[in-house]
C-alpha cells in the first residue's frame, strides 16, 4: 500500500494525535509499560557486557518495530474493511429468511 495514500495519512493523524491520549488512560497499556520498565531495571542491574546489552537492545528494537508494523497493518486492514462495508449495499436476503 502506498505510504502517501489517504489511509496512511489518516492513520498517522489518528495514531499520532489521538492514540497517545488514549494510551495515557488505558490501564492495561500502563501495566504493560510498568512491567517493561521493571524488566529493563533488572537487565541494567545485571551489568552485562556491552556486546550482550547491544544485542538485547537490537532484538528489543526489532521486536518493537515488528509489533508496530503488525498494528499498523491491522489498523489499515480494519479501516479498509469498514470502507468496503460502507461502500457496498448490505443485503439481508441471505441472512434474514422469511418464516412461513
DOVO-97992 format. One line per 2 residues: their letters; for each residue x, y, z of N, C-alpha, C. Coordinates in Angstrom, 2 decimals, always signed. Atoms other than C-alpha are relative to their C-alpha. Last residue first. Layout:
BEGIN
a	X,Y,Z,X,Y,Z,X,Y,Z  ...
***
This chain:
BEGIN
xx	+1.42,+0.10,+0.32,-43.99,-19.15,+6.99,-0.74,-0.71,+1.09  +0.56,+1.26,-0.48,-40.58,-17.94,+8.02,-1.49,+0.00,-0.27
xx	+1.38,-0.05,-0.47,-38.86,-15.30,+5.99,-0.43,-1.37,+0.46  +0.95,+0.76,+0.83,-35.11,-15.60,+5.76,-1.39,+0.10,+0.63
xx	+1.34,-0.04,-0.59,-32.71,-12.98,+7.11,-0.98,-0.72,-0.94  -0.07,+0.05,-1.45,-29.04,-13.58,+6.40,-1.38,-0.18,+0.64
xx	-0.61,+1.27,-0.38,-29.04,-14.46,+2.71,+0.07,-0.16,+1.52  +0.67,+1.16,+0.60,-31.59,-11.82,+1.79,+0.62,-1.33,+0.43
xx	+0.41,+0.92,-1.05,-30.27,-9.24,+4.26,-0.55,-1.30,-0.57  +1.22,+0.73,+0.32,-28.35,-7.33,+1.64,-0.28,-1.02,+1.10
xx	+0.12,+1.21,-0.79,-25.83,-4.69,+2.63,-1.33,-0.65,-0.28  +1.29,+0.14,-0.67,-25.07,-2.17,-0.05,-0.07,-1.34,+0.72
xx	+0.86,+1.00,+0.62,-21.36,-1.88,-0.69,-1.35,-0.03,+0.73  +0.13,-0.27,+1.43,-19.36,+1.27,+0.02,-0.96,-0.97,-0.69
xx	+0.82,-1.20,+0.18,-19.88,+1.16,+3.79,-0.26,+0.28,-1.48  +1.35,+0.27,-0.48,-18.65,-2.42,+4.04,-0.93,+1.18,-0.24
xx	+0.63,+0.94,+0.92,-15.63,-1.66,+1.86,-1.44,-0.30,+0.40  +0.29,-0.74,+1.23,-14.74,+1.40,+3.91,-0.72,-0.89,-0.99
xx	+1.12,-0.91,-0.28,-15.03,-0.61,+7.11,-0.41,+0.78,-1.24  +1.20,+0.82,-0.13,-12.83,-3.38,+5.72,-1.22,+0.87,+0.26
xx	+0.42,+0.30,+1.38,-10.30,-0.75,+4.60,-1.23,-0.90,+0.01  +0.56,-1.21,+0.60,-10.19,+0.57,+8.17,-0.49,-0.28,-1.41
xx	+1.30,-0.28,-0.62,-9.74,-2.89,+9.64,-0.68,+1.22,-0.62  +0.93,+1.05,+0.43,-6.98,-3.71,+7.18,-1.39,+0.25,+0.56
xx	+0.35,-0.26,+1.40,-5.25,-0.38,+7.79,-0.98,-1.03,-0.53  +0.83,-1.21,+0.03,-5.38,-0.88,+11.55,-0.45,+0.28,-1.42
xx	+1.31,+0.42,-0.51,-4.07,-4.46,+11.22,-0.96,+1.19,-0.01  +0.66,+0.75,+1.07,-1.23,-3.16,+9.02,-1.39,-0.48,+0.44
xx	+0.34,-0.93,+1.08,-0.33,-0.52,+11.58,-0.73,-0.71,-1.13  +1.12,-0.84,-0.41,-0.51,-2.98,+14.45,-0.44,+0.96,-1.09
xx	+1.18,+0.85,-0.06,+1.70,-5.50,+12.67,-1.22,+0.83,+0.36  +0.39,+0.23,+1.39,+4.18,-2.74,+11.86,-1.25,-0.87,-0.08
xx	+0.56,-1.25,+0.52,+4.27,-1.64,+15.49,-0.48,-0.17,-1.44  +1.32,-0.21,-0.60,+4.72,-5.20,+16.70,-0.67,+1.26,-0.52
xx	+0.88,+1.04,+0.53,+7.60,-5.81,+14.27,-1.42,+0.18,+0.53  +0.32,-0.38,+1.38,+9.21,-2.49,+15.14,-0.96,-1.00,-0.63
xx	+0.90,-1.15,-0.07,+9.01,-3.35,+18.84,-0.43,+0.44,-1.39  +1.29,+0.52,-0.46,+10.51,-6.78,+18.18,-1.02,+1.12,+0.11
xx	+0.61,+0.69,+1.14,+13.27,-5.15,+16.13,-1.35,-0.59,+0.38  +0.42,-1.00,+0.99,+14.03,-2.70,+18.93,-0.69,-0.64,-1.19
xx	+1.17,-0.69,-0.53,+14.11,-5.47,+21.53,-0.55,+1.03,-0.99  +1.11,+0.95,+0.07,+16.50,-7.54,+19.43,-1.30,+0.66,+0.47
xx	+0.37,+0.15,+1.41,+18.78,-4.54,+18.91,-1.19,-0.95,-0.16  +0.64,-1.25,+0.43,+18.73,-3.75,+22.64,-0.44,-0.11,-1.46
xx	+1.34,-0.04,-0.61,+19.45,-7.36,+23.61,-0.75,+1.23,-0.47  +0.79,+1.04,+0.67,+22.38,-7.46,+21.15,-1.43,-0.03,+0.54
xx	+0.28,-0.48,+1.35,+23.75,-4.15,+22.45,-0.88,-0.99,-0.77  +1.00,-1.07,-0.11,+23.46,-5.28,+26.05,-0.41,+0.51,-1.37
xx	+1.27,+0.63,-0.35,+25.29,-8.53,+25.22,-1.11,+1.04,+0.10  +0.45,+0.77,+1.16,+28.11,-6.70,+23.40,-1.36,-0.65,+0.27
xx	+0.55,-0.89,+1.02,+28.40,-4.12,+26.19,-0.54,-0.77,-1.20  -0.99,-0.60,+0.91,+28.95,-6.82,+28.82,-0.69,+0.82,-1.09
xx	-0.46,+0.88,+1.08,+26.08,-7.34,+31.25,+1.07,+0.70,-0.84  -1.28,-0.52,+0.49,+25.76,-5.20,+34.36,+0.63,-0.94,-1.02
xx	-0.85,+1.16,+0.26,+22.94,-7.35,+35.75,+1.40,+0.40,-0.48  -0.64,+0.39,-1.25,+21.33,-4.24,+37.27,+0.94,-1.19,-0.20
xx	-1.07,-0.95,-0.28,+20.60,-2.94,+33.76,+0.77,-0.37,+1.26  -1.06,+0.21,+0.98,+18.62,-6.08,+32.94,+1.18,+0.92,+0.27
xx	-0.69,+1.25,-0.34,+16.64,-5.82,+36.17,+1.14,-0.30,-0.96  -0.79,-0.24,-1.22,+15.79,-2.16,+35.53,+0.80,-1.24,+0.39
xx	-1.15,-0.81,+0.40,+14.71,-3.04,+31.99,+0.90,+0.29,+1.20  -0.94,+0.91,+0.67,+12.47,-5.80,+33.31,+1.26,+0.75,-0.45
xx	-0.59,+0.85,-1.02,+10.85,-3.34,+35.73,+1.03,-0.96,-0.60  -0.97,-0.80,-0.73,+10.30,-0.83,+32.95,+0.70,-0.80,+1.09
xx	-1.14,-0.15,+0.90,+8.59,-3.47,+30.83,+1.11,+0.80,+0.69  -0.74,+1.27,-0.03,+6.33,-4.31,+33.74,+1.25,+0.08,-0.87
xx	-0.62,+0.10,-1.32,+5.31,-0.64,+34.06,+0.85,-1.27,+0.10  -1.13,-0.94,-0.03,+4.68,-0.32,+30.32,+0.74,-0.08,+1.33
xx	-1.03,+0.59,+0.85,+2.49,-3.44,+30.39,+1.24,+0.88,+0.00  -0.54,+1.14,-0.74,+0.54,-2.01,+33.33,+1.12,-0.68,-0.80
xx	-0.87,-0.54,-1.05,+0.09,+1.33,+31.53,+0.64,-1.12,+0.82  -1.21,-0.51,+0.65,-1.28,-0.44,+28.46,+0.99,+0.51,+1.04
xx	-0.75,+1.17,+0.47,-3.73,-2.39,+30.61,+1.30,+0.42,-0.66  -0.67,+0.67,-1.12,-4.81,+0.74,+32.48,+0.83,-1.20,-0.45
xx	+0.28,+1.43,+0.07,-5.58,+2.76,+29.35,+0.80,-0.74,+1.06  +1.11,+0.36,-0.89,-5.64,+6.46,+30.26,-0.26,-1.50,+0.06
xx	-0.25,-0.57,-1.33,-2.28,+7.52,+28.81,-1.04,-0.45,+1.02  -0.96,+0.86,-0.69,-2.87,+5.13,+25.91,+0.32,+0.51,+1.40
xx	+0.70,+1.21,-0.41,-6.00,+7.05,+24.86,+0.93,-0.90,+0.82  +0.88,-0.38,-1.12,-4.14,+10.36,+24.80,-0.76,-1.21,+0.53
xx	-0.84,-0.29,-1.17,-1.36,+8.85,+22.67,-0.85,+0.37,+1.22  -0.37,+1.24,-0.68,-3.95,+7.34,+20.33,+0.85,+0.26,+1.24
xx	+1.01,+0.43,-0.96,-5.48,+10.70,+19.47,+0.46,-1.20,+0.81  +0.72,-1.05,-0.69,-2.72,+12.53,+17.68,-0.86,-0.51,+1.13
xx	-0.92,-0.94,-0.64,-0.02,+10.18,+16.47,-0.70,+1.14,+0.73  -0.91,+0.69,-0.91,-2.38,+7.29,+15.81,+0.88,+1.00,+0.74
xx	+0.73,+0.59,-1.12,-5.22,+9.35,+14.33,+0.95,-0.60,+1.04  +0.67,-1.06,-0.76,-3.11,+11.61,+12.12,-0.68,-0.57,+1.24
xx	-1.03,-0.79,-0.67,-0.80,+8.81,+11.01,-0.63,+1.08,+0.88  -0.53,+0.80,-1.10,-3.74,+6.55,+10.24,+1.02,+0.79,+0.78
xx	+1.01,+0.03,-1.05,-5.40,+9.30,+8.21,+0.50,-0.80,+1.20  +0.02,-1.35,-0.59,-2.22,+9.86,+6.19,-1.01,+0.07,+1.15
xx	-1.21,-0.17,-0.81,-1.81,+6.12,+5.65,+0.01,+1.37,+0.68  +0.11,+0.86,-1.19,-5.44,+5.76,+4.55,+1.24,+0.12,+0.89
xx	+0.87,-0.65,-0.98,-5.19,+8.78,+2.24,-0.09,-0.84,+1.27  +1.43,+0.15,+0.21,-2.31,+7.18,+0.40,-0.77,+0.70,+1.12
xx	+0.58,-1.33,+0.17,+1.21,+8.58,+0.65,-1.51,-0.06,-0.20  -0.09,-0.72,-1.27,+2.53,+5.33,+2.14,-0.48,+1.44,-0.10
xx	-0.76,-1.24,+0.15,+1.29,+3.45,-0.94,-0.02,+0.80,+1.31  +0.85,-1.18,+0.00,+0.00,+0.00,+0.00,+0.89,+1.24,+0.00
***
